[in-house]
Amino acid sequence: MGGGVRRSSILETGTPMSVGSLPHLRSDEAVALVLRLQPELPALPQLPGRSVLEGMLPQVAVGMGGVTIEADGGLSVSPDHLHPVEDGAPLDEEAWATLTVFLDGAAAQPRLKAVKVQLAGPVTLGLALMHAGVAPGRAFAAAGATVRSRAKALTAEVRRRLPDVGIVAVLDEPGLTAFVAPGFPAGVDATIDLMSGALLSLGSDVVTGIHCCGATDWRLVMHAGPDLISLPVDGGITDDSSGLTTFLERGGWVAWGAVPTDRPIGDREDPHWRGLSSLWCDLAGAGCDPGLLRTQALVTPACGLAGHGAHQVEQVFYLTRRVAERVQDQAIAARLSAGA
């Protein structure tokens, strides 16, 4: 990076972070919110309410040959005319309008250490193309090429505007929840290769991540090679505690979705902290290093917040920070204990 930001120094224990989508209709309001409430690692807002093109799938799919973005954000595809976004193609100005506002706001923060950006992953885009009538092989090939193009363009733009700021870039892969069901249209190796290719496109100086909002086979995610995995506390990670142990031992981080986004959350962090602590106890009992679980941890809402009200967003962010502070306290205690 231009100012010599070290990739290994970007993440800090217990940092609060968000998944991305927000309900705001104006980019400036959403950007001001994330810079104010999560200044340590603000996340690029995605605002599907502002423009349908800022929805997760339209944002990367716009510009693909043979693909039309419907009014509800769905994809309509002419399979005979399908072709991916070409490598080197610029980001669509309307789909990424909030990115420009976000980078303007971030550039005005003199102490900003890192920003987080995200985009739809190739597995999820491939499934959407397939469901629109494209054969699986063509769907995943076009999705992989398109996401790689968008990933390169996105991180290049952030580097250009924020040369001295670290980048955390996350692939959003809700489609991976379908992998555990019968009949998933891609094999294990092909699914891993799709994600690993997109991660490589983000750049060697970027902290890369994969987010899935539900239960999946987390071995796939970790084998793809991200630096960070992002998941809700009820995302089924205990089913692969041995894989998580290996991931943590090689320096991997976890963004724990400790604050639910699909039900009432109350006004205290205690139940959310207890849920995360209980999960850590289960994982430690299965062999995970409890110290690494705490020190290589970020805290997030379980998923995006586009379906919430603005006041609810502030409450979710508040509780996320409160849980994050508990994580920081635990990590300090673990370090002191280890040094005793």
C-alpha positions in Angstrom: 0.0 0.0 0.0 1.1 3.5 -0.7 1.9 4.4 2.9 3.3 1.1 3.9 0.3 -0.3 5.8 1.1 -3.8 7.0 -1.6 -6.3 6.2 -1.0 -8.2 9.4 -1.6 -5.1 11.5 -5.0 -4.1 10.1 -7.2 -6.2 12.5 -7.4 -5.6 16.2 -9.0 -7.7 18.9 -12.6 -7.0 19.6 -13.2 -4.4 16.9 -16.8 -3.8 16.1 -17.7 -4.0 12.5 -20.9 -4.3 10.4 -21.9 -6.5 7.5 -22.8 -3.8 5.1 -26.4 -3.1 4.1 -28.3 -0.3 5.7 -31.9 1.0 5.3 -31.0 4.6 4.5 -32.1 6.4 1.4 -29.3 8.9 1.3 -25.6 8.0 1.0 -24.4 10.9 3.0 -26.5 9.9 6.0 -25.5 6.3 5.9 -21.8 7.1 5.6 -22.0 9.6 8.5 -23.6 6.9 10.6 -20.9 4.3 10.1 -18.0 6.8 10.5 -19.6 8.0 13.8 -20.6 4.7 15.3 -17.8 2.4 14.0 -14.8 4.6 13.4 -12.3 1.9 14.1 -13.3 -0.1 11.0 -16.2 1.5 9.2 -17.9 -0.6 6.6 -19.1 0.6 3.2 -22.9 0.9 3.3 -24.9 -0.8 0.7 -28.3 1.0 0.2 -30.8 -1.0 -1.8 -33.5 1.5 -0.7 -31.6 4.3 -2.4 -31.2 2.4 -5.6 -32.1 -1.2 -6.7 -28.6 -1.4 -8.2 -27.1 -1.2 -4.7 -28.6 -4.5 -3.8 -26.1 -7.2 -3.2 -26.5 -9.1 -6.6 -27.4 -6.1 -8.9 -24.3 -4.3 -7.7 -22.0 -6.8 -9.2 -24.2 -8.1 -12.0 -25.0 -4.8 -13.6 -23.1 -4.7 -16.9 -23.1 -8.4 -17.5 -24.1 -9.3 -21.1 -27.5 -10.8 -21.3 -28.5 -9.8 -17.7 -31.3 -7.3 -16.9 -31.8 -6.0 -13.4 -35.5 -6.1 -12.6 -37.3 -3.5 -10.5 -37.3 -5.7 -7.5 -33.6 -6.4 -7.8 -34.0 -9.8 -9.3 -31.9 -10.9 -12.3 -33.5 -11.7 -15.7 -31.1 -13.5 -18.0 -30.9 -14.3 -21.7 -28.7 -17.4 -21.5 -27.7 -17.3 -25.1 -26.3 -13.8 -24.6 -24.7 -14.2 -21.2 -21.1 -13.0 -20.8 -19.2 -11.8 -17.8 -18.1 -8.3 -16.9 -14.7 -7.9 -18.6 -11.6 -7.6 -16.6 -10.7 -4.0 -16.2 -14.3 -2.7 -16.6 -15.0 0.3 -14.3 -17.5 0.1 -11.5 -21.0 1.2 -12.4 -21.5 4.7 -11.1 -25.1 4.3 -9.9 -24.5 0.9 -8.3 -21.4 2.1 -6.5 -22.5 5.7 -5.8 -22.3 5.3 -2.1 -18.7 4.0 -2.4 -17.7 7.5 -3.7 -19.4 9.2 -0.7 -17.9 6.7 1.7 -14.4 7.2 0.4 -14.8 11.0 0.5 -15.9 10.7 4.2 -13.1 8.2 5.0 -10.5 10.5 3.5 -11.5 13.2 5.9 -10.8 11.0 9.0 -7.1 11.7 9.8 -6.7 8.8 12.2 -8.5 6.1 10.2 -6.6 2.9 10.1 -8.7 0.6 7.9 -12.0 0.4 6.1 -14.1 -2.6 5.2 -15.8 -3.2 1.9 -17.9 -6.1 0.6 -19.4 -7.5 -2.6 -21.5 -10.5 -3.6 -19.4 -13.7 -3.9 -19.2 -15.9 -7.0 -21.1 -18.9 -5.5 -24.2 -16.7 -4.7 -24.1 -14.9 -8.0 -23.7 -18.2 -9.9 -26.7 -19.7 -8.1 -28.8 -16.6 -9.0 -27.8 -17.0 -12.7 -28.6 -20.6 -12.6 -32.0 -20.0 -11.1 -32.6 -17.5 -13.9 -32.2 -20.3 -16.4 -28.5 -20.6 -17.1 -26.8 -24.0 -17.0 -24.7 -24.5 -13.9 -21.3 -24.7 -15.6 -21.9 -21.4 -17.6 -23.5 -19.7 -14.6 -20.6 -20.3 -12.3 -18.0 -19.5 -14.9 -19.6 -16.2 -15.7 -20.1 -15.4 -12.0 -16.5 -16.2 -11.2 -15.2 -14.0 -13.9 -17.6 -11.1 -13.1 -16.8 -11.1 -9.3 -13.1 -11.3 -10.0 -13.4 -8.2 -12.2 -15.5 -6.3 -9.7 -13.2 -7.3 -6.8 -10.1 -5.9 -8.6 -11.9 -2.7 -9.5 -13.3 -2.2 -6.0 -10.0 -2.6 -4.1 -8.1 -0.6 -6.7 -10.5 2.3 -6.2 -10.2 2.1 -2.4 -6.3 2.0 -2.8 -6.4 5.0 -5.1 -8.5 7.1 -2.8 -7.1 5.9 0.5 -3.5 4.9 -0.1 -2.5 5.0 3.6 -5.5 3.0 4.9 -5.8 -0.7 5.3 -8.5 -2.6 3.4 -10.7 -5.5 4.7 -12.6 -6.9 1.7 -15.3 -9.5 2.3 -17.2 -11.8 -0.2 -20.9 -12.0 0.8 -21.9 -15.6 0.2 -25.4 -16.3 1.5 -25.8 -18.9 -1.3 -23.5 -21.2 0.7 -26.3 -22.1 3.0 -27.7 -24.2 0.2 -24.5 -26.3 0.1 -25.7 -28.5 3.0 -28.9 -29.4 1.1 -29.1 -32.2 -1.4 -28.5 -31.4 -5.0 -26.1 -28.5 -4.8 -25.0 -27.9 -8.4 -21.3 -27.6 -7.8 -18.8 -30.0 -6.3 -16.5 -29.3 -3.3 -13.4 -28.5 -5.3 -15.3 -26.3 -7.8 -16.9 -24.3 -5.0 -13.7 -23.8 -3.2 -11.9 -22.7 -6.4 -14.6 -20.2 -7.2 -14.2 -18.5 -3.9 -10.4 -18.7 -3.8 -10.1 -17.1 -7.2 -12.2 -14.2 -6.1 -10.2 -13.8 -2.9 -7.0 -13.7 -4.9 -8.4 -10.9 -7.1 -8.9 -8.7 -4.0 -5.1 -8.3 -3.8 -2.2 -9.6 -1.7 -2.2 -6.4 0.5 -5.9 -6.8 1.5 -7.3 -8.7 4.5 -9.8 -11.0 2.7 -12.9 -12.5 4.2 -16.0 -14.5 3.4 -19.4 -13.9 5.1 -22.3 -16.3 5.2 -25.4 -15.5 7.1 -26.4 -19.0 8.1 -25.3 -22.6 8.6 -23.1 -24.1 5.9 -20.1 -26.4 5.6 -17.5 -24.1 7.0 -14.7 -26.3 5.8 -15.4 -25.0 2.3 -15.1 -21.5 3.4 -11.8 -22.0 5.4 -10.2 -24.1 2.6 -10.8 -21.2 0.2 -8.1 -19.3 2.0 -9.7 -16.2 3.6 -7.9 -14.3 6.3 -11.3 -13.8 8.0 -14.6 -15.7 8.2 -17.8 -13.9 9.2 -20.7 -15.8 10.6 -23.6 -15.6 13.0 -23.2 -17.3 16.4 -25.8 -19.9 15.4 -24.0 -20.6 12.0 -23.0 -24.2 12.9 -19.3 -23.6 13.3 -19.2 -26.2 16.1 -19.6 -28.9 13.5 -16.1 -28.2 12.2 -14.3 -27.2 15.4 -11.1 -29.0 14.2 -11.1 -27.0 11.0 -11.6 -23.8 13.0 -8.7 -24.8 15.3 -6.4 -25.1 12.2 -7.7 -21.8 10.8 -7.1 -19.9 14.0 -3.6 -21.4 14.5 -2.5 -20.3 11.1 -3.6 -16.7 12.0 -7.2 -16.6 10.8 -9.7 -14.3 12.4 -13.5 -14.7 13.0 -16.1 -11.9 12.8 -18.7 -13.2 15.2 -22.3 -12.2 14.4 -23.2 -11.9 18.1 -26.2 -9.5 17.8 -29.2 -11.0 16.0 -30.8 -9.2 13.1 -33.9 -11.4 12.7 -35.7 -10.9 16.1 -36.0 -8.4 18.9 -32.7 -7.7 20.6 -33.6 -5.7 23.8 -31.4 -2.9 25.2 -28.7 -4.9 27.0 -25.8 -6.7 25.7 -25.8 -9.5 28.3 -27.8 -12.1 26.4 -25.7 -11.6 23.3 -22.5 -11.8 25.2 -23.7 -14.9 26.9 -24.6 -16.5 23.6 -21.1 -15.8 22.2 -19.4 -17.0 25.5 -21.4 -20.2 25.4 -20.3 -20.9 21.8 -16.7 -20.2 22.7 -17.0 -22.7 25.7 -18.4 -25.3 23.3 -15.6 -24.7 20.9 -12.9 -24.8 23.6 -14.4 -28.1 24.8 -14.0 -29.4 21.3 -10.3 -28.5 21.2 -10.1 -24.8 20.0 -7.6 -22.6 21.8 -9.7 -20.3 24.1 -7.0 -17.6 23.8 -7.1 -17.6 20.1 -10.9 -17.5 20.0 -10.8 -14.3 22.0 -7.8 -12.5 20.6 -8.5 -13.2 16.9 -12.1 -12.0 17.1 -14.2 -9.2 15.8 -17.9 -8.6 16.6 -20.7 -7.8 14.1 -24.4 -7.9 13.8 -25.5 -11.4 12.5 -26.3 -10.0 9.0 -27.1 -6.8 7.1 -29.6 -4.2 8.3 -31.4 -3.1 5.2 -34.7 -4.3 6.5 -34.4 -2.3 9.8 -35.3 1.2 10.7 -32.7 3.8 11.3 -33.2 3.8 15.1 -32.9 0.0 15.2 -29.6 0.3 13.3 -28.2 2.5 16.0 -29.4 0.1 18.7 -27.8 -2.9 16.9 -24.5 -0.9 16.5 -24.6 0.0 20.2 -25.1 -3.5 21.3 -22.4 -4.7 18.9 -19.9 -2.3 20.5 -20.9 -3.4 24.0 -20.2 -7.0 23.2 -17.0 -6.0 21.5 -15.9 -4.3 24.6 -16.5 -7.5 26.5 -14.3 -9.4 24.0 -11.6 -6.8 24.5 -11.7 -7.3 28.2 -11.6 -11.1 27.9 -8.6 -10.9 25.6 -6.7 -8.6 28.0 -7.4 -11.0 30.8 -6.2 -14.0 28.7 -3.0 -12.2 27.9 -2.4 -11.3 31.5 -3.1 -14.9 32.5 -0.7 -16.3 29.9 2.1 -13.9 31.1 1.6 -14.7 34.8 
